[in-house]
Amino acid sequence: MGHLDHATFGWLTPVLSYAMAAVGAALGLRCTVRALGTSGRSRRNWLLTAASALGTGIWTTHFVAMLGFGVTGTDIRYDVPLTLLSLLIAMLVVGAGVFAVGYGRDRPRTLFAGGLTTGLGVASMHYLGMAALRLHGTVTYDPVLVTASVVIAVVAATAALWAALHITSPGAVAVASLVMGAAVSSMHYTGMLAIGVRVAPSGAELPGATVMQFIFPLAVGLGSYLFLTSAFVALSPPARDRTAGAPATASGGASAQRAARAPAG
């Protein structure tokens, strides 16, 4: 069995991957809270933003952590189509859970279905991302640890959706995001502990892209998206602030019209 190193750059990749998970969770929860306070097209747009933020955060968590993954005795490459498919799955399944919560009427049933769907989707994203791994050897999995990682994913997803329904204050959202980030990171590293690699040394060139050719620039791009979107959401006024300004404007307009009709002198 080859020696696996999950942190070839020390604490850098675990800390960065946790930061991506926490930022994605914070943005996703905040957008979901904003969505539940609106309706129509505005709700749909906020839910889309929440789904993209959560999906991007989860995917980036996985692959930023994978920047620090190495196996003694073999190089590592990534299958590009499978890696992109894992990103698409992360977006779609998280979107399904978020929209179920955003539009569901039976909250307990919706929460259970959304948490289960999203959690299984997160686990699918993780293991599809691992299936994209190309190395000289074979990868094996410990079924007990795989099961544990799936359970963690489902519990974390359900907790995140519950928080979106019940937590509204920015401080509480921040705390929930830190907990969610820890849960997502725990799911990833539990899944990574489940794998073993039987190395078969070979001089043949591996197919796929290196981590610096593909994973690193994509992770940087998605991480930038998270931070820019976070800034946009933070600067965007809540719906109640916009609606609160409307009556005042209308009242001011009516006063101006009355003043214009009043006789001079």
ROTORMAR-902102 format. One line per 2 residues: number of its first residue (from 1); for each residue x, y, z of N, C-alpha, C. Coordinates in Angstrom, 2 decimals. Atoms other than C-alpha are relative to their C-alpha. Layout:
N
NUM) X/Y/Z/X/Y/Z/X/Y/Z  ... .
This chain:
265
1) 0.85/-1.20/0.00/0.00/0.00/0.00/0.88/1.25/0.00  -0.76/-1.24/0.04/1.26/3.47/-0.85/-0.32/0.88/1.20 .
3) 0.22/-0.92/-1.10/1.71/6.07/1.85/-0.79/1.21/-0.48  0.85/-1.13/0.37/-1.02/8.72/1.68/0.31/1.19/0.89 .
5) -0.22/-1.25/-0.74/-0.32/12.30/2.70/-1.15/0.94/-0.33  1.17/-0.85/0.21/-3.43/14.45/3.16/0.30/1.48/0.20 .
7) -0.36/-1.41/-0.23/-1.53/17.64/3.93/1.46/0.22/-0.38  -1.38/-0.16/0.46/1.59/17.91/1.80/0.51/1.43/0.20 .
9) -0.39/-1.38/-0.27/1.58/21.69/2.40/-0.23/0.39/1.46  0.25/-0.28/-1.40/1.05/21.36/6.14/-1.46/0.37/0.24 .
11) 1.35/-0.41/-0.37/-1.98/23.12/7.63/-0.65/0.91/-1.03  0.53/-0.98/0.95/-2.42/25.40/4.61/-1.28/-0.48/-0.67 .
13) 1.18/0.46/0.74/-4.85/23.28/2.59/-1.18/-0.36/0.91  1.16/0.23/-0.88/-6.98/22.05/5.54/-0.66/1.31/0.46 .
15) 0.56/-1.27/-0.46/-7.39/25.63/6.80/-0.73/0.71/-1.13  0.64/-0.65/1.15/-8.16/27.01/3.33/-1.29/-0.72/-0.39 .
17) 1.21/0.74/0.39/-10.64/24.22/2.58/-1.12/0.26/1.01  1.00/-0.33/-1.01/-12.41/24.89/5.89/-0.56/1.40/-0.22 .
19) 0.45/-1.38/0.25/-12.54/28.61/5.07/-0.98/0.03/-1.17  0.91/0.04/1.14/-14.15/27.82/1.70/-1.36/-0.57/0.40 .
21) 1.25/0.60/-0.45/-16.74/25.60/3.39/-0.81/0.99/0.84  0.70/-0.94/-0.88/-17.57/28.25/6.00/-0.56/1.18/-0.78 .
23) 0.47/-1.13/0.81/-17.80/31.09/3.46/-1.19/-0.42/-0.87  1.11/0.48/0.81/-19.99/29.01/1.14/-1.26/-0.21/0.82 .
25) 1.16/0.22/-0.88/-22.25/28.03/4.06/-0.61/1.33/0.43  0.51/-1.30/-0.44/-22.52/31.62/5.30/-0.77/0.69/-1.11 .
27) 0.66/-0.65/1.13/-23.39/32.93/1.86/-1.30/-0.73/-0.36  1.20/0.76/0.33/-25.84/30.11/1.14/-1.12/0.20/1.01 .
29) 1.02/-0.20/-1.03/-27.63/30.49/4.48/-0.57/1.42/-0.06  0.47/-1.39/0.04/-27.79/34.27/4.19/-0.95/0.22/-1.19 .
31) 0.85/-0.15/1.17/-29.23/34.07/0.66/-1.33/-0.72/0.18  1.25/0.72/-0.25/-31.80/31.48/1.76/-0.89/0.79/0.94 .
33) 0.78/-0.85/-0.91/-32.88/33.71/4.65/-0.62/1.17/-0.77  0.52/-1.11/0.80/-33.24/36.60/2.20/-1.12/-0.48/-0.92 .
35) 1.01/0.54/0.91/-35.21/34.37/-0.18/-1.33/-0.21/0.72  1.23/0.30/-0.74/-37.71/33.35/2.50/-0.75/1.26/0.39 .
37) 0.67/-1.26/-0.29/-38.47/37.02/3.10/-0.56/0.69/-1.22  0.49/-0.59/1.25/-39.42/37.65/-0.54/-0.94/-0.99/-0.68 .
39) 0.86/0.90/0.77/-41.61/36.09/-3.20/0.27/0.22/-1.49  -0.10/-0.15/1.45/-41.84/35.60/-6.96/1.41/-0.15/-0.53 .
41) -1.30/0.10/0.65/-38.78/36.19/-9.11/1.15/0.27/0.97  -1.05/-0.32/-0.97/-36.80/37.69/-6.23/0.36/-1.23/0.84 .
43) -0.28/1.22/-0.78/-37.18/34.50/-4.17/0.78/-1.00/-0.84  -0.71/0.94/0.87/-36.10/32.37/-7.12/1.45/0.39/-0.17 .
45) -1.37/-0.45/0.21/-33.00/34.50/-7.72/0.86/-0.17/1.24  -0.76/0.19/-1.23/-31.96/34.43/-4.07/0.30/-1.48/0.23 .
47) -0.22/1.44/-0.18/-32.41/30.64/-3.97/1.05/-0.52/-0.98  -1.04/0.39/0.97/-30.32/30.25/-7.14/1.38/0.41/0.51 .
49) -1.28/-0.47/-0.54/-27.58/32.32/-5.54/0.43/-0.87/1.19  -0.30/0.86/-1.14/-27.81/30.24/-2.35/0.51/-1.36/-0.46 .
51) -0.41/1.31/0.49/-27.55/26.99/-4.31/1.39/0.05/-0.61  -1.31/-0.10/0.62/-24.57/28.17/-6.33/1.08/0.22/1.06 .
53) -0.98/-0.25/-1.06/-22.82/29.42/-3.18/0.31/-1.26/0.80  -0.20/1.23/-0.77/-23.36/26.22/-1.19/0.70/-1.06/-0.84 .
55) -0.62/1.00/0.87/-22.49/23.98/-4.15/1.46/0.33/-0.28  -1.38/-0.42/0.26/-19.37/26.00/-4.98/0.86/-0.17/1.25 .
57) -0.76/0.14/-1.24/-18.29/26.06/-1.33/0.35/-1.44/0.30  -0.24/1.42/-0.28/-18.65/22.30/-0.94/1.02/-0.57/-0.98 .
59) -0.94/0.51/1.00/-16.86/21.54/-4.21/1.39/0.55/0.23  -1.31/-0.63/-0.21/-14.06/24.01/-3.49/0.67/-0.56/1.25 .
61) -0.55/0.63/-1.20/-13.64/22.54/-0.01/0.71/-1.29/-0.34  -0.57/1.30/0.37/-13.03/19.13/-1.52/1.30/0.16/-0.78 .
63) -1.16/-0.03/0.89/-10.59/20.16/-4.22/1.13/0.89/0.52  -1.10/-0.71/-0.67/-8.67/22.73/-2.17/0.72/-0.97/0.93 .
65) -0.62/1.03/-0.84/-8.09/19.90/0.31/0.82/-0.97/-0.85  -0.72/0.93/0.87/-7.04/17.71/-2.61/1.30/0.58/-0.54 .
67) -1.29/-0.60/0.38/-4.29/20.21/-3.46/1.12/-0.53/0.88  -1.00/0.51/-0.93/-2.51/18.81/-0.43/0.07/-1.51/0.06 .
69) 0.03/1.46/-0.03/-3.14/15.15/-1.27/1.11/-0.57/-0.87  -1.06/0.66/0.76/-0.22/12.98/-2.35/0.12/-1.46/0.38 .
71) -0.21/1.43/-0.24/0.63/9.30/-2.67/1.44/-0.32/-0.36  -1.40/0.36/0.24/4.19/8.04/-2.34/0.10/-1.05/-1.10 .
73) -0.26/0.98/1.06/5.41/6.26/-5.47/-0.79/0.21/-1.27  0.77/-0.25/1.22/3.02/7.76/-8.02/-0.36/1.46/-0.13 .
75) 0.54/-1.33/0.27/2.06/11.00/-9.66/-1.52/-0.08/0.05  1.46/-0.07/-0.03/-1.57/12.16/-9.59/-0.48/0.93/-1.11 .
77) 0.65/-0.82/1.01/-3.72/13.47/-12.42/-1.51/-0.04/0.25  1.46/-0.08/-0.16/-7.41/14.42/-12.66/-0.68/-0.04/-1.36 .
79) 0.82/0.07/1.21/-9.93/13.46/-15.32/-0.87/1.26/-0.04  0.67/-1.30/0.06/-11.28/16.84/-16.45/-1.52/-0.12/-0.10 .
81) 1.47/0.09/0.07/-14.83/15.83/-17.55/-0.65/-0.49/1.29  0.58/0.50/-1.25/-15.46/13.84/-14.35/0.07/1.05/1.11 .
83) -0.13/-1.05/-1.01/-14.17/16.69/-12.21/-1.06/1.08/-0.20  1.03/-1.01/0.28/-16.47/19.18/-13.93/-1.39/-0.55/0.29 .
85) 1.28/0.63/-0.30/-19.36/16.70/-13.61/-0.26/0.02/1.51  0.18/-0.04/-1.46/-18.75/16.56/-9.84/-0.43/1.40/0.44 .
87) 0.42/-1.37/-0.31/-19.10/20.37/-9.74/-1.47/0.20/-0.37  1.39/-0.12/0.43/-22.36/20.18/-11.70/-0.95/-0.71/0.95 .
89) 0.83/0.75/-0.94/-23.75/17.53/-9.36/-0.13/0.76/1.31  0.06/-0.77/-1.24/-22.84/19.64/-6.33/-1.01/1.14/-0.12 .
91) 0.93/-1.11/0.22/-24.77/22.59/-7.80/-1.45/-0.50/-0.04  1.36/0.47/0.23/-27.82/20.55/-8.83/-0.64/-0.56/1.27 .
93) 0.62/0.64/-1.16/-28.35/18.51/-5.68/-0.20/1.00/1.14  0.18/-1.04/-1.02/-27.76/21.46/-3.35/-1.16/0.91/-0.40 .
95) 1.12/-0.80/0.48/-30.14/23.46/-5.53/-1.33/-0.66/0.27  1.25/0.72/-0.26/-32.78/20.76/-5.18/-0.40/0.13/1.47 .
97) 0.30/-0.13/-1.42/-32.51/20.88/-1.39/-0.41/1.41/0.39  0.30/-1.39/-0.32/-32.52/24.67/-1.21/-1.38/0.40/-0.53 .
99) 1.31/-0.34/0.57/-35.54/25.01/-3.52/-1.11/-0.75/0.72  1.01/0.72/-0.77/-37.39/22.32/-1.57/-0.34/0.75/1.27 .
101) 0.23/-0.78/-1.21/-36.94/24.38/1.58/-0.65/1.34/-0.33  0.51/-1.32/0.36/-37.67/27.65/-0.20/-1.45/0.01/-0.40 .
103) 1.37/0.04/0.49/-40.98/26.51/-1.67/-0.87/-1.05/0.68  0.76/1.07/-0.64/-42.01/23.57/0.52/-1.00/0.53/1.02 .
105) 1.04/-0.40/-0.94/-45.18/23.82/2.61/0.03/-0.86/1.27  -0.10/0.89/-1.14/-44.80/20.76/4.85/1.45/0.02/0.48 .
107) -1.38/-0.25/-0.37/-41.66/21.91/6.65/0.76/-1.23/0.51  -0.76/1.17/-0.46/-40.66/18.71/8.57/0.32/-0.98/-1.12 .
109) -0.22/0.94/1.10/-41.12/16.48/5.52/0.96/0.60/-1.02  -0.89/-0.68/0.95/-39.46/19.04/3.25/1.43/0.01/0.50 .
111) -1.33/-0.05/-0.58/-36.53/19.37/5.63/0.68/-1.36/-0.09  -0.57/1.35/0.07/-36.03/15.60/5.78/0.39/-0.34/-1.44 .
113) -0.27/0.33/1.40/-36.29/15.15/2.01/1.15/0.84/-0.55  -1.06/-0.88/0.49/-34.10/18.16/1.28/1.35/-0.35/0.59 .
115) -1.26/0.36/-0.63/-31.45/17.15/3.81/0.55/-1.32/-0.53  -0.44/1.29/0.52/-31.35/13.56/2.55/0.53/0.15/-1.43 .
117) -0.42/-0.20/1.38/-31.16/14.61/-1.10/1.32/0.74/-0.09  -1.21/-0.81/0.05/-28.53/17.26/-0.50/1.20/-0.76/0.56 .
119) -1.10/0.76/-0.59/-26.43/15.04/1.77/0.51/-1.09/-0.91  -0.43/1.05/0.94/-26.41/12.15/-0.69/0.68/0.62/-1.22 .
121) -0.64/-0.68/1.13/-25.56/14.63/-3.44/1.41/0.44/0.34  -1.34/-0.42/-0.43/-22.62/16.01/-1.46/0.94/-1.20/0.03 .
123) -0.83/1.21/-0.02/-21.34/12.48/-0.87/0.30/-0.48/-1.42  -0.22/0.39/1.40/-21.81/11.69/-4.57/1.05/0.88/-0.65 .
125) -1.01/-0.92/0.54/-19.82/14.80/-5.48/1.39/-0.40/0.47  -1.31/0.36/-0.56/-17.00/13.71/-3.17/0.56/-1.24/-0.70 .
127) -0.52/1.26/0.54/-16.74/10.17/-4.49/0.12/0.03/-1.52  -0.21/-0.19/1.44/-17.18/11.22/-8.11/1.31/0.75/-0.22 .
129) -1.29/-0.69/0.07/-14.32/13.66/-7.53/1.16/-0.94/0.22  -1.05/0.99/-0.23/-12.28/10.76/-6.18/0.12/-0.95/-1.18 .
131) -0.05/0.86/1.19/-13.23/8.67/-9.22/0.76/0.68/-1.14  -0.74/-0.74/1.02/-11.63/11.42/-11.33/1.50/-0.10/0.20 .
133) -1.42/0.12/-0.32/-8.29/10.62/-9.68/0.66/-1.02/-0.93  -0.77/0.90/0.86/-5.70/9.05/-11.99/1.39/-0.16/0.60 .
135) -1.32/0.28/-0.57/-2.60/7.37/-10.53/0.44/-1.40/-0.41  -0.53/1.33/0.31/-0.36/4.33/-10.96/-0.33/-0.93/1.16 .
137) 0.42/0.90/-1.05/-2.22/1.80/-8.85/-1.51/-0.10/0.06  1.44/0.16/-0.18/-5.66/0.95/-7.56/-0.41/0.60/1.34 .
139) 0.53/-0.64/-1.20/-7.82/2.75/-5.00/-1.04/-0.91/0.64  0.97/0.81/-0.73/-9.73/0.81/-2.34/-0.68/0.88/1.05 .
141) 0.77/-0.78/-0.97/-12.35/2.00/0.17/-0.41/-0.87/1.18  0.50/0.64/-1.21/-13.21/1.08/3.75/-1.50/0.29/0.08 .
143) 1.45/-0.25/0.05/-17.03/0.60/3.65/-0.55/0.66/1.27  0.49/-0.60/-1.24/-17.47/1.58/7.32/0.23/1.51/-0.01 .
145) -0.31/-1.43/0.05/-15.74/4.93/6.86/-0.76/0.71/-1.12  0.82/-0.58/1.07/-17.54/5.52/3.57/-1.41/0.27/0.51 .
147) 1.35/-0.18/-0.57/-20.86/4.99/5.34/-0.02/1.16/0.99  -0.07/-1.09/-0.97/-19.77/7.32/8.13/0.05/1.36/-0.69 .
149) -0.09/-1.28/0.72/-18.88/10.05/5.61/-1.34/0.39/-0.61  1.31/-0.29/0.58/-22.29/9.74/3.94/-0.96/0.47/1.10 .
151) 0.85/-0.40/-1.12/-24.06/9.98/7.32/0.33/1.44/0.42  -0.41/-1.36/-0.35/-22.03/13.09/8.17/-0.54/1.00/-1.01 .
153) 0.48/-0.89/1.05/-22.97/14.62/4.81/-1.50/0.26/0.13  1.46/-0.15/-0.13/-26.71/13.99/5.34/-0.34/0.83/1.23 .
155) 0.27/-0.76/-1.23/-26.67/15.30/8.92/0.39/1.47/-0.19  -0.46/-1.38/0.21/-24.67/18.39/7.90/-0.95/0.75/-0.92 .
157) 0.91/-0.65/0.94/-26.99/19.13/4.98/-1.34/0.30/0.67  1.28/-0.23/-0.70/-30.11/18.72/7.13/0.13/1.14/1.00 .
159) -0.23/-1.09/-0.97/-28.64/20.97/9.82/0.08/1.35/-0.69  -0.12/-1.27/0.73/-27.79/23.63/7.23/-1.36/0.48/-0.46 .
161) 1.33/-0.40/0.45/-31.32/23.61/5.80/-0.88/0.40/1.17  0.74/-0.39/-1.20/-32.81/23.70/9.30/0.40/1.41/0.43 .
163) -0.48/-1.33/-0.37/-30.62/26.72/10.07/-0.56/1.06/-0.92  0.54/-0.96/0.96/-31.83/28.42/6.89/-1.46/0.34/0.32 .
165) 1.41/-0.23/-0.32/-35.42/28.02/8.10/-0.21/0.70/1.33  0.25/-0.46/-1.36/-34.96/29.01/11.73/0.94/1.10/0.49 .
167) -0.97/-0.99/-0.46/-31.97/31.35/11.97/-0.03/1.20/-0.94  0.09/-1.20/0.83/-32.25/34.93/10.75/1.04/1.06/0.34 .
169) -0.94/-1.05/-0.37/-29.83/37.12/12.71/1.39/-0.28/-0.59  -1.33/0.19/0.60/-26.39/37.68/11.08/0.97/-0.73/0.93 .
171) -0.89/0.66/-0.94/-24.58/36.59/14.25/-0.25/-1.49/0.07  0.35/1.42/-0.06/-26.46/33.29/14.43/0.36/-0.70/-1.30 .
173) -0.39/0.58/1.29/-25.89/32.70/10.71/1.51/-0.24/-0.04  -1.46/0.15/-0.02/-22.15/33.24/11.25/0.41/-1.23/0.81 .
175) -0.32/1.17/-0.84/-22.04/30.66/14.06/-0.41/-1.28/-0.72  0.46/1.18/0.74/-24.11/28.18/12.01/0.94/-0.32/-1.16 .
177) -0.90/0.19/1.14/-21.73/28.70/9.07/1.31/-0.65/0.44  -1.23/0.60/-0.52/-18.68/27.86/11.19/-0.21/-1.47/0.32 .
179) 0.32/1.40/-0.32/-20.38/24.68/12.40/-0.17/-0.81/-1.29  0.20/0.68/1.29/-21.45/23.78/8.85/1.33/-0.22/-0.71 .
181) -1.32/0.16/0.61/-17.92/24.39/7.58/0.77/-1.15/0.63  -0.67/1.11/-0.68/-16.55/22.02/10.22/-0.60/-1.34/-0.41 .
183) 0.66/1.26/0.39/-19.13/19.39/9.24/0.40/-0.42/-1.41  -0.39/0.31/1.38/-18.30/19.62/5.52/1.45/-0.48/-0.04 .
185) -1.41/0.42/-0.03/-14.56/19.40/6.24/0.14/-1.39/0.63  -0.04/1.32/-0.64/-15.16/16.43/8.56/-0.45/-1.09/-0.96 .
187) 0.46/0.97/0.99/-17.12/14.68/5.84/1.11/-0.31/-1.00  -1.07/0.21/0.99/-14.27/15.21/3.38/1.11/-0.87/0.55 .
189) -1.15/0.73/-0.52/-11.50/13.95/5.62/-0.37/-1.39/0.50  0.46/1.36/-0.30/-13.58/11.02/6.84/0.00/-0.84/-1.27 .
191) -0.02/0.71/1.28/-14.06/10.06/3.20/1.41/-0.29/-0.47  -1.38/0.22/0.41/-10.33/10.49/2.58/0.67/-1.09/0.84 .
193) -0.55/1.07/-0.84/-9.47/8.25/5.54/-0.50/-1.37/-0.43  0.58/1.27/0.45/-11.65/5.59/3.91/0.78/-0.63/-1.15 .
195) -0.66/0.54/1.19/-9.33/5.21/0.93/1.38/-0.58/0.32  -1.35/0.55/-0.02/-6.24/3.11/0.47/0.47/-0.13/-1.44 .
197) -0.54/0.07/1.36/-3.95/3.00/-2.57/1.06/-1.09/-0.06  -1.00/1.03/0.28/-2.08/-0.06/-3.81/0.77/0.46/-1.24 .
199) -0.79/-0.61/1.08/0.69/1.50/-5.90/0.59/-1.08/-0.89  -0.64/0.87/1.00/1.85/-0.19/-9.11/0.93/0.89/-0.82 .
201) -0.92/-0.93/0.67/4.97/1.77/-10.19/0.06/-0.25/-1.51  -0.01/0.10/1.46/5.03/2.53/-13.91/0.61/1.28/-0.57 .
203) -0.57/-1.16/0.67/6.88/4.81/-16.28/-0.95/0.62/-1.01  0.96/-0.51/0.97/3.78/5.34/-18.43/-0.56/1.35/0.46 .
205) 0.55/-1.31/-0.34/2.37/8.85/-18.60/-1.48/-0.13/0.35  1.39/0.06/-0.46/-0.88/9.29/-16.71/-0.87/0.93/-0.84 .
207) 0.93/-0.91/0.70/-3.92/10.71/-18.54/-0.54/1.05/0.96  0.63/-1.02/-0.82/-5.63/13.85/-17.32/0.91/1.19/0.25 .
209) -0.71/-1.24/-0.28/-4.49/17.21/-15.96/0.61/-0.04/1.39  -0.60/-0.10/-1.32/-2.16/17.96/-13.08/-0.82/0.95/0.87 .
211) 0.75/-0.84/-0.92/-3.46/19.71/-10.00/0.23/1.48/-0.29  -0.29/-1.40/0.27/-1.74/22.97/-10.96/-0.52/0.44/-1.37 .
213) 0.54/-0.34/1.33/-2.95/22.82/-14.56/-1.50/0.24/0.04  1.47/-0.02/0.06/-6.62/22.38/-13.71/-0.66/0.32/1.33 .
215) 0.70/-0.15/-1.28/-7.68/22.07/-10.07/0.29/1.35/0.64  -0.36/-1.25/-0.67/-5.75/25.05/-8.72/-0.65/1.23/-0.63 .
217) 0.65/-1.19/0.56/-6.95/27.67/-11.25/-1.52/-0.01/0.14  1.45/0.08/-0.15/-10.54/26.40/-11.07/-0.42/0.31/1.44 .
219) 0.32/-0.27/-1.41/-10.51/26.45/-7.26/0.17/1.49/0.32  -0.22/-1.43/-0.23/-9.09/29.99/-7.27/-1.16/0.81/-0.60 .
221) 1.11/-0.71/0.65/-11.78/31.12/-9.73/-1.29/-0.12/0.79  1.23/0.19/-0.77/-14.62/29.61/-7.69/0.09/0.65/1.38 .
223) -0.17/-0.69/-1.27/-13.17/30.92/-4.46/-0.20/1.50/-0.14  0.21/-1.43/0.26/-13.09/34.41/-5.97/-1.47/0.30/-0.18 .
225) 1.44/-0.17/0.17/-16.72/33.98/-6.99/-0.70/0.07/1.35  0.62/0.01/-1.32/-17.64/33.17/-3.39/0.21/1.33/0.72 .
227) -0.28/-1.23/-0.74/-15.92/36.22/-1.95/-0.65/1.21/-0.66  0.64/-1.13/0.68/-17.24/38.61/-4.62/-1.51/-0.02/0.23 .
229) 1.44/0.11/-0.24/-20.78/37.29/-4.21/-0.33/0.34/1.44  0.21/-0.36/-1.41/-20.43/37.62/-0.44/-0.03/1.51/0.16 .
231) -0.03/-1.46/-0.08/-19.53/41.28/-0.89/-1.29/0.60/-0.57  1.24/-0.49/0.61/-22.53/41.80/-3.18/-1.18/-0.17/0.94 .
233) 1.12/0.27/-0.91/-24.93/40.18/-0.71/0.08/0.91/1.22  -0.15/-0.85/-1.17/-23.48/42.14/2.20/-0.40/1.44/-0.29 .
235) 0.31/-1.39/0.36/-23.94/45.43/0.32/-1.43/0.17/-0.50  1.37/-0.08/0.52/-27.40/44.57/-1.03/-0.97/0.21/1.16 .
237) 0.91/-0.26/-1.13/-30.11/46.08/1.23/-1.09/-1.07/0.09  1.09/0.97/-0.17/-32.69/43.68/2.70/-1.28/0.53/-0.63 .
239) 1.25/-0.38/0.65/-36.13/43.67/1.09/-0.81/0.96/0.86  0.80/-0.86/-0.86/-37.69/45.30/4.15/0.49/1.45/-0.05 .
241) -0.53/-1.36/0.10/-35.32/48.27/3.77/-0.48/0.68/-1.28  0.45/-0.58/1.26/-36.32/48.74/0.15/-1.48/0.36/0.06 .
243) 1.44/-0.26/-0.08/-40.03/48.45/0.90/-0.31/1.10/0.99  0.23/-1.06/-0.98/-39.70/50.73/3.90/0.18/1.37/-0.62 .
245) -0.22/-1.28/0.65/-38.43/53.45/1.61/-1.12/0.39/-0.94  1.04/-0.28/1.00/-41.38/53.14/-0.78/-1.11/0.88/0.54 .
247) 1.07/-0.85/-0.50/-44.14/54.59/1.44/0.47/1.43/0.24  -0.51/-1.34/-0.25/-41.92/57.49/2.42/0.11/0.78/-1.30 .
249) -0.11/-0.66/1.29/-41.24/58.25/-1.22/-1.36/0.40/-0.53  1.35/-0.29/0.49/-44.90/58.00/-2.10/-0.60/1.15/0.79 .
251) 0.53/-1.07/-0.83/-45.81/60.21/0.85/0.60/1.34/-0.38  -0.66/-1.23/0.39/-43.21/62.74/-0.21/-0.54/0.52/-1.31 .
253) 0.53/-0.41/1.30/-44.56/62.72/-3.76/-1.37/0.61/0.15  1.35/-0.53/-0.19/-48.12/63.26/-2.54/0.06/1.39/0.62 .
255) -0.13/-1.30/-0.63/-47.01/66.15/-0.34/0.41/1.06/-1.01  -0.45/-0.95/1.03/-45.24/67.77/-3.28/-1.15/0.38/-0.91 .
257) 1.12/-0.31/0.87/-48.36/67.43/-5.41/-1.00/0.92/0.69  0.91/-0.87/-0.70/-50.52/69.03/-2.70/0.54/1.42/0.07 .
259) -0.62/-1.32/-0.06/-48.03/71.86/-2.36/-0.11/0.72/-1.33  0.08/-0.62/1.32/-48.10/72.45/-6.10/-1.40/0.50/-0.29 .
261) 1.38/-0.41/0.26/-51.93/72.65/-6.11/-0.44/1.13/0.92  0.41/-1.02/-0.97/-52.05/75.01/-3.10/0.11/1.39/-0.62 .
263) -0.08/-1.36/0.57/-52.82/78.69/-4.02/1.16/0.76/0.60  -1.14/-0.81/-0.45/-49.89/81.07/-3.80/-0.47/1.06/0.97 .
265) 0.31/-1.04/-0.95/-49.85/83.58/-0.93/-0.83/-0.54/1.13 .
